[in-house]
Amino acid sequence: MSKPRNISRAALRAYAARRRVLLALGFDTYELYLASDLWRRIRNAKLDAEGRICYGCGAPDCVQVHHGDYERPTLEGKAPHRLMVVCDSCHEECEYFGKTKLGPAEATANLRKLRAQNLVDSPRVIC
């Protein structure tokens, strides 16, 4: 997706908080954090634990992990319950409202709605 035209107020607050945590962890940017061995270990552990099944729709072979928040325990990998395995489509759908980028709490709420809708439309076992 192209850059969003707008960012929600909640997202701006979350990104400011994320920046403070990342700096405390020794990362200048979120991109450097995502490229780090720390994130690689956290991400792979979550993907392995969840069987790479999308939280939102149940699709197999997912490679993305959504941060439910940007609190320090989550970014350090000490709160894996705040991370969700997602497919590309669900990740994109939950994080945007039109061209507006949402914060992690808003996106997580959207992801939970997607999951609930998909369970109703197509009941299946989702880990």
N, C-alpha and C positions, 0 to 999 in steps of 0.2 A: 504494500500500500504506500502511496505517496505520503509525504509529511502531512500531519493533520493541520487544518486551518485554525483550530481552536484547541485549547487545553482546559479541561474543567478546573475549577478552583480546588477541588479535592485532589486532583492530579498534581497541581502546582505545589500544594502543601506536602504531598507524599514525596515528590521529587526533591524538594528542599531537605526533607528529613533524610531521605536516602543519601543525598550528597554528604550530609554530616556523618552518617554512619560509615559510608565508604571511605571518607577521608580518615576517620578513626581507625579503619581497618588497613589503611595504607594504599588505597586505590584513588587515583585522581579522577577517574571517570567510571561510569557504569560499564562502558565498553571494555575498559581494562579489567574490571571485575569479571565480566562475562568471558573474557579470554584467559582468565587465570586458572591455575591448577586447582585452587580452592573450589571455584564454581564447577569446574569439570568433574571433580570428585562428588560434590553435592548432587549435581544433575544426574550423573550416571547412577549413583546410589538410589535416587528417587525413581528413575526410569526402570532400574532392575527390580526395585521393591514393588512397583505397580504393574510390572509386566508390560510396560509400554502401551497400556490401554488408555485411551483418552477419557478423562474424567467427564467431559461434556457430552460426548456422543458414543463412546464405546469403540471407536475406531482402533484397530491394531497398529502396531509398528510406529508409534509416535516418538518424536525426538525432542519436543519442546517441553519446558517446565515453566509454569506460570507462578510468579511470586504472589502469594496472597496478601503480603504486606512487605514493607522494606525495613522492618525492625531488625536490630542487630542479631538476635538469635536466628532469625530466618536467613539473613545474608551470610551468617557463619555456618549454616547447616545444622544448627542445634534445635530447629523447630521444623522438621520435615513435614509435619501435619499441615503446615501453612504453605506448602508447595503442591502444585497439582500438575500431573502429566496431561498434556493437551496436544491435539493435532493442530496443524497450521490453521485450518479453517476456524475451529473453535477459539483458538487464541486470538485471531484477528477479530472474530465476531464479538468476543466478550470485551475487548479492550477499546473498542470504538463505538461511538454513537454518531453515525453519519461520519463527518470529518473531524469530530471532536474526540480527542484522546482522553480516556478516562483514567482515574487513579486506580490503584490496586484493589481497594475496597469495593469500588463501583464495578470494576471488571470481575472481581470474584463473585459478587452478587449476580452479575449477568451470567457467569459461568454456571453457577448453581441453578439458575433458571433454565439454561440450556439443558443441563443434565436432567432436571425434573421433566421438561418437555419431551426430551428424547426417551425417557423411561416410560412416559405415558403413551407416546406415539409408537414406540417399538420396544416393548419390554424385553430386556435381556440382562444377563448377569454382568454387572460392571464391578470390577474390583475397586 
